[in-house]
Amino acid sequence: MAEEIKISSEIKEIIIYRIKSSKLPENIKMSIGNLSKEPMSTEEIVKHVEAEDIIGKKIIQMELFYLQALKEGIVSEL
């Protein structure tokens, strides 16, 4: 089982800002593996992050992994 991470309000705000400021058109929907029964809009994703439910925590985890890879230069090497 993955360890439980404490999510600070600042981290959550950064992730929500990143999601809201994405350049995705409003009619685009996303699926998060098989956790979500139906594709979600950007606003639905933000609601999951705010609620810190299982989907929100997975989104936060993905964003944190991405930001860590960006910091380490892994993303720019691709």
C-alpha angles and dihedrals in degrees: 000000000000116000117257112249124206110236115210120213089242092056091047091051091051092050093047090049091050091051094046094045094051114122093234116132114248092245092060116104128194135207122212103210111283093318093094118060093209134018112276133222121232090260092052090051090051090051090054091050091049091049092046089217122155093281092044092051091050090051091048090049092051092049092048091050090049093049091048091051090048090051091049092049094243094123095051091052093063 
